[in-house]
Amino acid sequence: MGRRAWVFILLWAVLVLAGAVWSYRAKPIPPRDVESFLPPYVTHNQARELMVKAFPKLAARSQIAVIAYRPEGLTPEDFNWLDRIAREGAPLVEGRVLSPAAFFLKPRLVSPEGQAALVVFNLSSNFLSNISKETVEQVEELAQQDRPSGLTVEITGTAAAGRDYGRASEAALHNTTWVTIAAVLIILVVVYRSPFGPLVPLVSIGASVFLAFVLLALLERAGWMVSNLERIFAVVLLFGAGVDYTLFWISAYGEELRELPEYETACTTATRQTAPAILASAATTICGLTTLMATNLVPTQNAGKLLGVVLVLALLASLTLSPSLARQMGRWLFWPRGINARPTYGQRVIWPRLASWVTQYPRSVLGLGLLLLTAMASSTFLTKPRYDALNEMPPGSSSDRGYQIATRYFSKGQLYATTLLVEFPASPISMEELERLSRSLAEGIAALPGVDEVYSLDHPLGQRSSEVLGSMTGPLQMLTRGLYWSDHAPVMRFEILIDHLPFTPEAMSLIEQVEQLARQQTAKEEVGDNQFRILLGGPTPYVLSVREVVNRDQVRVMILATTVIALIVFLMVRDLPLTLFMMLATWMTFGACLALSEFFFVRVLGEGGLDYKVRIIVFVIVVAVGQDYNLFLLSRLMQEPAELEDREAAQRAIIRTGSVISSCGLIMAATLGSLGAGGLTLLRQVGFTLAAGVLIDTFFVRPLLVPSFVLVARRRRVLTKKRFHLLSSKGR
């Protein structure tokens, strides 16, 4: 390594230059769509397939809602303008437009007081796709033309929210990247107290981050789905893990130079000593993240594929480019303090005192530590995930402003109606039978507390509106039959508006009641051979399917990640009790940091709960990254001479690794915590939870619980007898 420093530096420089040239010359790729974020078997996707078959003009995977508002009431000029928007925008969505110009839709699309009105564009593309984004921008541009004076117009709906969320994620990527770099730089300057020392980790990991972005762009061109969220996590994980590996290597490099000030030899020896621990730590993180590929939710699947790949770059940079840069910098790496600088206060006082306390009272430390961690972790069973996607709408965006107007003047479920589909057997069915079943179902659903309105074949203007229209109901049924009874398949359709926001627990519970009632009602009917299929579509059924899939994914990933990481740790330490204890400690750390996050965001900030994606993301990263510092400590412990007493060896290991591993933990916590700079609720919650988990592991589990367990269980002698080759080097 020492003699080939320039070769590695040149190789990395060529790769970065090639990546820059390719990025500059690459042409933008055409927009792609994602069929669904859910697996095909879930009921929501089955409902979507049936809608496409039975009601192709009404089948929508996302919507754009143009909402017009005038406080004193909309004018005829306003309605004419809305009608023009609907007509001119119809080609953009293949005619899937709902407009108040249709008299039977006017009661639904115009507020009771006449102050607000909606034009709804049904899109066949996913709400987060680039195709939907382009359509939203085209409709938005159309809505800017010839707008009547004094009329407030906003673009909302799921597709508009997805567009605004995409813009917010782009800003989050920019903010997170620069906050991460600034945080790492500040901590490195404090650690090294040198203007040149931070350059090695910053340059080497910065190069790996740049190449990771190039690699993600190449994979996106190859057909992989890559979002800004993957890029954001790539930044923080590469900087956090990569700088940790580099700091650990530089610490060993400095120790070698103090004993034998010969740069090439010190570089080679430091790499030989630290490479096994770095490789083991990287393996736990990479393999742990890769287990996300076993999930059924598309975003987590993609994260598992992409993040595991890009983290390899940080590993390669820390073992090749960082040592090469350090070797070429020579004595300037430690300038102006020098190699033999006076130890810091932590090295002289804090860590020796802590090490002495731990090694003198290991049983007390272990018992009290586990008791405290258990108490914190146990409260995590009380946490309830939140599935409210509307909470991610960027405040102040057009979609958010439009949503506020819609919820003020329309039913809470107006923009997010639930569709109930009843598929009949293929045998002939009379219109009288259909109307009877439609009336029975609609009346039963409308009677449920929380249901605001039901639109059906027998009541096309709703259960409540039809009472007013009286004799118009018959002609309306003929006119609107294609909306509620399919001309393409034996399928009846109901639209249900509820008096709850679509992703709340109350909404999910109510829609479950609707499904149960529909199954019970159809089971009593004698229509055809009575073989009904009940399916529900819309935002609330969608999130119910998400909840079902996520709950299964969570259990699967917990089992798989724990097994894979435990296997890697066992292969390194070759000791089952120690492996099991390390896994138990990281599981408890996960529970403790989740409980802290729940307390902070729910009890202190008053938010509705932790996002449902927090739990699975945090588990994989905390359990995987949590092993890094434990392995670093054990690596140092096994390098102590075999003839030393266990307590003395543990004390020396704690002291020698105290500052460097603490610095690594602070950097990892800072980089993961910088996710909060992105502004998105998910990123704020994940960043806080991960930072808390890393700090618990760095300053509690690693210096207190692991060494005390090794002493109490007498594991050092066992490890020494098993010749702990992969994590230990020849004792000096």
C-alpha positions in Angstrom: 0.0 0.0 0.0 2.7 2.4 1.0 4.8 1.9 -2.2 1.7 1.9 -4.5 0.2 5.1 -3.1 0.4 7.0 -6.4 -1.1 4.2 -8.3 -4.3 4.2 -6.2 -4.5 8.0 -6.3 -4.2 8.0 -10.0 -6.7 5.3 -10.4 -9.3 7.1 -8.3 -8.6 10.4 -10.2 -9.2 8.7 -13.5 -12.5 7.2 -12.3 -13.7 10.6 -11.0 -12.6 12.3 -14.2 -14.4 9.7 -16.3 -17.5 10.0 -14.2 -17.5 13.8 -14.5 -17.1 13.6 -18.3 -19.9 11.0 -18.6 -22.2 13.1 -16.4 -21.6 16.2 -18.4 -22.2 14.5 -21.8 -25.1 12.2 -20.7 -28.5 13.1 -22.2 -31.6 13.2 -20.0 -33.6 10.0 -20.0 -37.3 10.0 -20.9 -39.7 10.0 -17.9 -40.6 6.6 -16.6 -43.7 5.4 -14.7 -43.9 2.9 -11.8 -46.9 0.6 -12.1 -47.3 0.3 -8.3 -45.3 0.5 -5.1 -47.2 -2.6 -3.8 -47.0 -6.2 -4.9 -49.6 -7.5 -7.4 -51.4 -9.7 -4.9 -52.7 -6.9 -2.6 -56.4 -6.1 -2.9 -55.7 -2.5 -3.9 -53.9 -3.5 -7.0 -56.6 -6.1 -7.8 -59.2 -3.3 -7.5 -57.1 -1.2 -9.9 -57.0 -4.0 -12.5 -60.7 -4.5 -12.2 -61.3 -0.7 -12.6 -59.2 -0.6 -15.8 -61.3 -3.5 -17.1 -64.7 -2.3 -16.1 -64.5 1.5 -16.0 -61.5 2.5 -18.2 -62.4 6.2 -18.3 -62.6 6.4 -14.5 -59.6 4.2 -13.6 -57.0 6.6 -12.1 -53.8 5.9 -10.3 -53.5 9.6 -9.4 -55.4 12.8 -9.8 -54.9 16.5 -10.4 -57.4 18.7 -8.9 -57.7 22.4 -10.1 -59.5 24.2 -7.3 -60.8 27.7 -8.0 -61.9 29.9 -5.0 -63.5 33.3 -4.7 -64.6 34.4 -1.1 -67.7 36.3 -2.3 -68.8 33.4 -4.6 -67.8 32.2 -8.0 -69.1 34.1 -11.0 -70.3 32.8 -14.4 -67.0 34.0 -15.9 -65.2 31.8 -13.3 -67.3 28.7 -14.4 -66.6 29.4 -18.1 -62.9 29.6 -17.3 -63.1 26.3 -15.5 -65.0 24.7 -18.3 -62.2 25.9 -20.7 -59.5 24.4 -18.5 -61.4 21.1 -18.5 -61.8 21.0 -22.3 -58.2 22.1 -23.1 -56.7 19.8 -20.5 -58.7 16.7 -21.6 -56.2 15.6 -24.2 -53.4 15.5 -21.6 -55.3 12.8 -19.7 -57.1 11.1 -22.6 -60.4 12.6 -21.7 -60.5 11.5 -18.1 -61.8 14.8 -16.7 -64.6 15.6 -14.2 -66.0 19.1 -14.6 -68.8 21.0 -13.0 -70.0 21.7 -16.5 -71.7 18.3 -16.3 -74.9 19.1 -14.4 -75.0 15.8 -12.6 -71.4 16.4 -11.3 -72.0 20.0 -10.3 -73.4 19.2 -6.8 -70.2 17.3 -6.1 -67.6 19.6 -7.7 -69.0 23.0 -6.5 -69.1 23.8 -2.7 -72.6 24.3 -1.2 -72.0 28.1 -0.8 -70.7 28.4 -4.3 -67.3 29.8 -3.2 -65.1 27.0 -4.5 -65.2 24.5 -7.4 -63.1 21.6 -8.7 -62.0 20.3 -12.0 -60.5 16.8 -11.6 -58.1 15.2 -14.1 -57.7 11.4 -13.7 -54.2 10.2 -14.5 -53.2 6.6 -15.5 -49.7 7.2 -14.1 -48.3 6.8 -10.6 -48.5 10.0 -8.4 -44.7 10.0 -7.9 -43.7 9.3 -11.5 -42.0 11.8 -13.8 -45.0 11.4 -16.2 -47.4 12.7 -13.6 -45.0 15.5 -12.8 -44.9 16.6 -16.4 -48.7 16.5 -16.6 -49.1 18.5 -13.4 -46.8 21.2 -14.8 -48.8 21.3 -18.1 -52.1 21.6 -16.3 -50.5 24.3 -14.0 -49.3 26.2 -17.1 -52.8 26.0 -18.6 -54.3 27.3 -15.3 -52.2 30.4 -15.5 -53.7 31.5 -18.8 -56.5 34.1 -18.9 -57.4 33.6 -15.2 -60.3 35.9 -14.1 -59.3 38.7 -11.9 -59.5 38.0 -8.2 -59.9 34.3 -8.7 -57.6 32.1 -6.5 -56.5 28.9 -8.3 -54.4 26.1 -6.8 -53.3 22.7 -8.1 -53.7 19.9 -5.7 -54.6 16.2 -5.6 -52.3 13.2 -5.3 -50.3 13.9 -8.5 -49.7 17.5 -7.5 -48.7 16.4 -4.0 -46.3 14.0 -5.6 -44.8 16.7 -7.8 -44.3 19.1 -4.9 -42.9 16.2 -2.8 -40.4 15.6 -5.6 -39.3 19.2 -5.5 -39.0 19.1 -1.8 -36.9 16.0 -2.0 -34.5 17.7 -4.5 -34.1 20.6 -2.0 -33.6 18.0 0.8 -30.8 16.3 -1.2 -29.1 19.6 -1.6 -29.5 20.7 2.0 -28.6 17.3 3.5 -25.4 17.1 1.4 -24.0 20.4 2.4 -25.0 20.1 6.1 -23.4 16.6 6.1 -20.1 18.0 4.6 -20.1 20.9 7.1 -20.8 18.7 10.1 -18.1 16.2 9.1 -15.6 19.0 8.5 -16.2 20.7 11.8 -15.9 17.5 13.8 -12.7 16.5 11.9 -11.1 19.8 12.6 -11.9 19.5 16.3 -10.6 15.9 16.3 -7.3 16.5 14.4 -6.8 20.2 15.4 -5.1 20.4 12.0 -5.9 22.1 8.7 -4.6 19.2 6.7 -5.8 16.1 8.7 -9.5 16.4 7.6 -8.5 16.4 3.9 -7.8 12.7 3.8 -11.3 11.5 4.8 -13.1 14.4 3.0 -11.3 13.9 -0.3 -11.5 10.1 -0.3 -15.1 9.8 0.8 -16.1 12.8 -1.3 -14.7 10.9 -4.3 -16.7 7.8 -3.4 -19.9 9.9 -3.0 -19.4 11.5 -6.4 -18.8 8.1 -8.0 -21.9 6.7 -6.2 -24.0 9.4 -7.8 -22.6 8.4 -11.2 -23.3 4.8 -10.5 -26.9 5.5 -9.5 -27.4 7.5 -12.7 -26.0 4.5 -14.7 -28.3 2.1 -12.9 -31.3 4.4 -13.5 -30.5 4.3 -17.2 -30.4 0.5 -17.0 -34.0 0.5 -15.8 -33.5 0.6 -12.0 -35.8 3.0 -10.1 -33.7 5.6 -8.3 -35.3 8.4 -6.3 -33.8 11.4 -4.4 -34.4 9.5 -1.1 -31.9 6.8 -2.2 -29.4 9.6 -3.1 -30.0 11.3 0.3 -29.3 8.1 2.2 -26.3 7.3 0.0 -24.8 10.7 1.0 -25.2 10.3 4.8 -24.3 6.6 4.9 -21.2 7.0 2.7 -19.9 10.0 4.6 -20.7 8.4 8.0 -19.4 4.9 7.4 -16.5 6.0 5.1 -15.2 8.6 7.4 -15.5 6.1 10.4 -13.3 3.6 8.5 -10.8 6.2 7.6 -10.5 7.5 11.1 -10.0 4.0 12.5 -7.2 3.4 10.0 -5.5 6.8 10.7 -5.6 6.0 14.4 -3.7 2.8 13.9 -1.4 4.6 11.4 -0.5 7.2 14.0 0.2 4.5 16.6 2.6 2.7 14.3 4.4 6.0 13.4 4.9 6.7 17.1 6.7 3.4 17.5 8.5 3.3 14.2 8.5 6.6 12.2 8.8 4.9 8.8 5.8 5.9 6.7 5.6 3.0 4.2 5.9 0.4 6.9 3.4 2.2 9.2 1.0 2.4 6.3 1.2 -1.2 5.4 1.0 -2.4 9.1 -2.0 -0.1 9.9 -3.8 -1.5 6.9 -3.0 -5.1 7.9 -4.3 -4.4 11.4 -7.5 -2.6 10.6 -8.6 -4.1 7.4 -10.3 -7.2 9.0 -12.3 -5.0 11.4 -13.2 -2.6 8.7 -14.2 -5.4 6.3 -16.3 -7.0 9.0 -18.0 -3.7 9.9 -18.7 -2.9 6.3 -20.0 -6.4 5.7 -22.6 -6.1 8.5 -23.8 -2.7 7.1 -23.8 -3.8 3.5 -25.4 -7.2 4.1 -27.9 -5.7 6.6 -29.1 -3.1 4.1 -29.2 -5.7 1.4 -31.8 -7.6 3.4 -34.3 -4.9 2.5 -34.4 -6.5 -0.9 -36.6 -9.2 0.7 -39.4 -6.7 1.3 -42.5 -6.4 -1.0 -42.7 -2.6 -0.8 -40.9 -1.3 -3.9 -39.2 1.7 -2.3 -37.6 -0.4 0.4 -36.6 -3.1 -2.2 -34.8 -0.4 -4.2 -33.1 0.9 -1.1 -31.8 -2.6 -0.4 -30.4 -2.9 -3.9 -28.9 0.5 -4.3 -27.5 1.4 -0.8 -25.6 -1.9 -0.5 -24.0 -1.4 -3.8 -22.9 2.2 -3.2 -21.5 1.5 0.3 -18.9 -0.8 -1.4 -17.4 2.4 -2.8 -16.9 3.9 0.7 -15.2 0.6 1.8 -12.8 0.7 -1.2 -12.0 4.4 -0.7 -11.2 3.9 3.0 -8.8 0.9 2.3 -7.1 2.3 -0.8 -7.5 6.0 -1.4 -7.4 7.2 2.2 -4.1 5.3 3.1 -2.6 6.5 -0.2 -3.4 10.1 0.5 -2.2 9.8 4.1 1.1 8.3 2.9 1.7 11.0 0.4 1.0 13.8 2.9 3.7 12.5 5.2 4.2 14.6 8.3 1.7 17.2 7.1 -1.1 14.9 8.0 -0.5 15.6 11.7 0.7 19.2 11.4 1.0 21.3 13.5 0.6 19.0 16.5 2.9 16.3 15.2 2.8 12.6 15.7 3.8 12.7 19.4 1.4 15.4 20.4 0.3 15.6 24.0 -2.9 13.4 24.6 -6.2 15.2 24.8 -8.1 15.6 28.1 -10.3 12.7 27.1 -7.3 10.4 26.5 -5.6 11.6 29.7 -8.6 11.7 32.1 -12.0 10.7 30.9 -11.3 7.4 29.2 -8.8 6.1 31.9 -11.4 6.9 34.6 -14.2 5.2 32.7 -12.1 2.2 31.9 -11.0 1.8 35.5 -14.6 2.0 36.7 -15.8 -0.6 34.1 -13.1 -3.0 34.8 -13.4 -2.8 38.6 -17.1 -3.2 38.7 -18.1 -5.1 35.6 -21.0 -7.0 37.1 -22.6 -3.8 38.4 -22.0 -2.0 35.1 -23.5 -4.8 33.1 -26.5 -5.3 35.4 -27.4 -1.6 35.7 -26.7 -1.0 32.0 -29.0 -3.7 30.8 -31.7 -2.7 33.3 -31.6 0.9 32.0 -31.5 -0.1 28.4 -34.4 -2.6 28.9 -36.5 0.0 30.6 -36.0 2.4 27.7 -36.5 -0.3 25.0 -39.7 -1.8 26.6 -41.7 1.4 25.9 -41.3 0.9 22.2 -44.2 -1.6 22.2 -46.5 1.4 22.9 -45.5 3.2 19.7 -48.0 3.3 16.9 -46.9 4.1 13.3 -48.5 6.9 11.3 -49.6 6.3 7.7 -50.5 9.9 7.0 -49.0 10.7 3.6 -50.7 14.1 3.5 -48.3 15.1 6.3 -45.5 15.0 3.7 -47.1 17.7 1.5 -44.5 20.6 1.6 -46.0 23.5 3.7 -46.8 26.5 1.5 -46.8 24.4 -1.8 -49.7 24.7 -4.2 -50.9 21.2 -3.4 -50.9 22.1 0.3 -52.8 25.4 -0.2 -55.3 23.7 -2.5 -55.8 20.9 0.0 -56.5 23.5 2.7 -59.1 25.2 0.5 -60.7 21.8 -0.4 -61.0 20.7 3.2 -62.5 24.0 4.2 -65.3 24.1 1.6 -65.8 20.4 0.7 -66.2 17.1 2.5 -62.9 15.8 4.0 -63.1 12.9 1.6 -64.0 14.9 -1.5 -60.6 14.6 -3.1 -59.9 11.1 -1.7 -63.1 9.1 -2.4 -63.1 5.4 -1.8 -64.3 3.2 -4.6 -66.2 0.0 -3.8 -66.4 -2.6 -6.6 -68.8 -5.5 -6.6 -68.0 -8.0 -9.3 -70.9 -10.3 -10.3 -71.0 -13.8 -11.8 -71.1 -14.0 -15.6 -74.7 -15.1 -15.6 -77.4 -12.5 -16.8 -78.6 -10.1 -14.2 -81.7 -7.9 -14.5 -81.6 -4.2 -13.9 -84.2 -4.6 -11.1 -81.9 -7.0 -9.3 -79.0 -4.6 -9.7 -80.9 -1.6 -8.4 -82.2 -3.6 -5.4 -78.7 -4.7 -4.4 -77.3 -1.2 -5.1 -80.0 0.3 -2.8 -79.4 -2.2 -0.1 -75.6 -1.7 -0.1 -75.7 2.1 -0.4 -78.2 2.5 2.4 -76.2 0.2 4.7 -72.9 2.0 4.0 -74.5 5.4 4.4 -75.8 4.4 7.8 -72.3 3.8 9.1 -71.1 6.6 11.5 -68.5 8.7 9.7 -69.8 8.1 6.1 -70.6 11.4 4.6 -72.1 10.4 1.2 -72.5 7.3 -1.1 -72.9 7.6 -4.8 -74.4 4.5 -6.5 -76.4 3.2 -9.5 -79.8 4.0 -7.8 -78.6 7.3 -6.3 -76.1 8.8 -8.8 -76.2 12.2 -7.0 -75.8 10.6 -3.6 -78.1 9.3 -0.9 -78.9 12.7 0.5 -79.1 14.7 -2.8 -81.6 12.3 -4.4 -84.2 13.1 -1.9 -84.3 16.7 -3.1 -84.2 15.9 -6.8 -87.2 13.5 -6.6 -88.5 12.7 -10.1 -85.1 13.6 -11.7 -83.6 10.4 -10.3 -84.9 8.1 -13.0 -83.5 10.0 -16.0 -80.3 10.5 -14.1 -79.9 6.8 -13.6 -80.1 6.3 -17.4 -77.6 9.1 -18.0 -75.1 8.0 -15.3 -75.5 4.2 -15.6 -72.0 3.9 -17.2 -70.5 5.5 -14.1 -71.9 2.9 -11.7 -72.6 -0.2 -13.8 -69.9 -1.2 -16.3 -70.7 -1.7 -20.0 -67.5 -3.9 -20.2 -67.8 -6.3 -17.3 -70.5 -7.3 -14.7 -69.2 -4.9 -12.1 -71.1 -2.4 -10.0 -69.3 0.7 -8.6 -70.0 2.8 -5.5 -68.2 6.0 -4.5 -67.9 6.6 -0.7 -67.0 9.9 0.9 -66.1 9.8 4.6 -65.9 12.5 7.2 -62.2 11.7 8.0 -58.9 12.6 6.4 -58.0 9.6 4.2 -54.9 8.3 6.0 -56.0 8.6 9.6 -56.6 5.6 11.9 -60.3 6.6 12.0 -60.5 6.5 8.1 -58.8 3.1 7.9 -61.1 1.6 10.6 -64.2 2.9 8.8 -63.2 1.5 5.4 -62.6 -1.8 7.0 -66.2 -1.6 8.4 -67.4 -0.8 4.9 -65.7 -3.8 3.4 -67.0 -6.1 6.1 -70.6 -4.8 5.6 -70.4 -5.2 1.9 -69.3 -8.8 2.3 -72.1 -9.5 4.7 -74.8 -7.8 2.6 -73.8 -9.6 -0.7 -73.7 -12.9 1.1 -77.5 -12.5 1.9 -78.5 -11.6 -1.7 -79.7 -14.0 -4.2 -78.4 -12.6 -7.4 -77.2 -15.0 -10.1 -75.3 -17.8 -8.5 -74.2 -15.4 -5.7 -70.5 -15.4 -6.5 -69.5 -11.9 -5.6 -66.0 -10.4 -5.4 -65.6 -7.3 -3.2 -62.7 -5.0 -3.8 -61.9 -1.4 -2.6 -59.8 1.2 -4.2 -58.7 4.7 -3.4 -56.2 6.3 -1.0 -57.6 4.8 2.2 -57.7 1.2 0.9 -54.3 1.9 -0.6 -52.8 2.7 2.8 -54.5 -0.3 4.3 -52.7 -2.5 1.8 -49.5 -0.6 2.6 -50.0 -1.4 6.3 -50.5 -5.1 5.6 -47.4 -5.3 3.4 -45.2 -3.2 5.8 -46.2 -5.3 8.8 -45.1 -8.5 7.0 -41.9 -6.8 5.7 -41.0 -5.6 9.1 -41.1 -9.1 10.6 -39.3 -10.6 7.6 -36.5 -8.0 7.6 -36.0 -8.2 11.4 -35.5 -12.0 11.2 -33.4 -12.0 8.1 -31.2 -9.0 9.0 -30.6 -10.3 12.5 -29.7 -13.7 11.1 -27.3 -12.4 8.4 -25.6 -9.9 10.7 -25.3 -12.4 13.5 -23.7 -14.9 11.2 -21.1 -12.3 10.0 -20.3 -11.3 13.6 -20.0 -14.9 14.6 -17.6 -15.6 11.8 -15.5 -12.8 13.1 -15.5 -13.4 16.8 -16.0 -17.2 16.7 -17.9 -17.0 20.0 -21.6 -17.7 20.2 -22.4 -16.1 23.7 -20.6 -12.9 22.7 -22.3 -12.8 19.3 -25.7 -13.3 20.9 -25.0 -10.6 23.5 -23.9 -8.1 20.8 -27.1 -8.7 18.8 -29.2 -8.4 21.9 -27.5 -5.1 22.8 -28.2 -3.6 19.3 -31.8 -4.8 19.4 -32.3 -3.0 22.7 -30.6 0.0 21.3 -33.1 0.0 18.4 -36.0 -0.1 20.9 -34.5 2.6 23.1 -33.9 5.0 20.2 -37.3 4.4 18.8 -38.9 5.1 22.2 -36.8 8.4 22.5 -38.0 9.4 19.0 -41.6 8.7 19.9 -41.4 10.8 23.0 -39.7 13.7 21.2 -41.9 13.9 18.2 -45.2 12.9 19.7 -45.0 14.1 23.3 -42.8 17.2 22.8 -43.6 18.3 19.3 -47.2 17.1 19.2 -47.0 15.2 15.9 -49.4 12.3 15.2 -46.8 9.6 15.4 -43.7 8.2 13.7 -43.9 7.6 10.0 -44.5 3.9 9.3 -41.2 3.7 7.3 -39.1 4.9 10.3 -39.2 1.5 12.1 -37.9 -0.6 9.2 -35.2 1.9 8.1 -33.9 2.5 11.6 -33.8 -1.2 12.5 -31.6 -2.2 9.6 -29.2 0.7 10.0 -29.0 0.6 13.9 -28.5 -3.2 14.1 -26.0 -3.1 11.2 -24.0 0.0 12.0 -24.2 -0.7 15.7 -21.8 -3.6 15.3 -19.1 -1.4 13.8 -17.9 0.2 17.1 -18.2 -3.1 19.0 -16.0 -4.8 16.4 -13.6 -1.9 16.5 -13.3 -2.3 20.3 -12.9 -6.1 20.1 -10.3 -5.7 17.4 -8.3 -3.5 19.7 -8.9 -5.8 22.7 -7.6 -8.9 20.8 -4.4 -7.0 19.8 -3.4 -6.7 23.5 -0.7 -9.2 24.6 -2.2 -12.5 25.6 -0.2 -12.6 28.8 -2.0 -9.5 30.2 -4.8 -9.8 32.8 -8.3 -9.6 31.3 -9.0 -6.4 33.2 -5.8 -4.7 32.2 -6.3 -5.7 28.5 -9.9 -4.4 28.6 -8.8 -1.2 30.3 -6.1 -0.6 27.7 -8.5 -1.3 24.8 -11.1 1.1 26.2 -8.5 3.9 26.6 -6.9 3.4 23.2 -10.1 3.3 21.3 -12.1 5.7 23.4 -11.4 8.9 21.5 -11.2 7.5 18.0 -14.4 5.4 18.2 -16.2 8.3 20.0 -15.2 10.6 17.1 -16.4 8.0 14.7 -19.7 7.8 16.5 -20.1 11.6 16.6 -19.5 11.8 12.9 -21.9 9.0 12.1 -24.6 10.6 14.4 -24.0 14.0 12.8 -24.2 12.7 9.2 -27.4 10.7 10.0 -28.8 13.5 12.0 -28.3 15.9 9.0 -31.2 14.1 7.4 -33.3 16.5 9.4 -31.9 19.4 7.3 -34.0 18.0 4.4 -37.2 19.3 6.0 -39.3 16.3 5.1 -41.1 14.7 8.1 -39.8 11.3 7.3 -36.2 12.5 7.1 -36.5 14.5 10.3 -37.8 11.5 12.2 -35.3 9.0 10.7 -32.4 11.4 11.2 -33.2 12.0 14.9 -33.9 8.3 15.6 -30.7 7.1 13.9 -28.6 9.7 15.6 -30.0 8.7 19.0 -29.3 5.1 18.2 -25.7 5.7 17.2 -25.0 7.8 20.3 -26.5 5.2 22.6 -24.2 2.6 21.0 -21.1 4.8 20.9 -21.3 6.1 24.5 -23.2 3.4 26.3 -23.2 0.0 24.7 -19.6 0.0 23.3 -17.6 1.4 26.3 -19.8 0.0 29.1 -21.8 -3.1 28.2 -19.5 -4.9 25.7 -16.3 -4.8 27.8 -18.2 -5.6 31.1 -19.8 -8.6 29.4 -16.4 -9.8 28.1 -15.1 -9.6 31.7 -18.1 -11.1 33.5 -18.5 -14.0 31.0 -14.7 -14.5 30.7 -14.9 -14.3 26.9 -11.4 -12.9 26.3 -9.7 -16.2 27.2 -12.1 -18.1 25.1 -11.5 -15.9 22.1 -7.8 -16.0 22.5 -7.8 -19.8 22.6 -9.8 -19.8 19.4 -7.1 -17.7 17.7 -9.2 -14.7 16.8 -7.4 -14.2 13.5 -9.7 -12.0 11.5 -10.0 -9.3 14.1 -6.7 -9.5 15.8 -3.1 -9.1 14.7 0.0 -10.4 16.2 0.4 -9.0 19.7 3.3 -6.7 20.3 
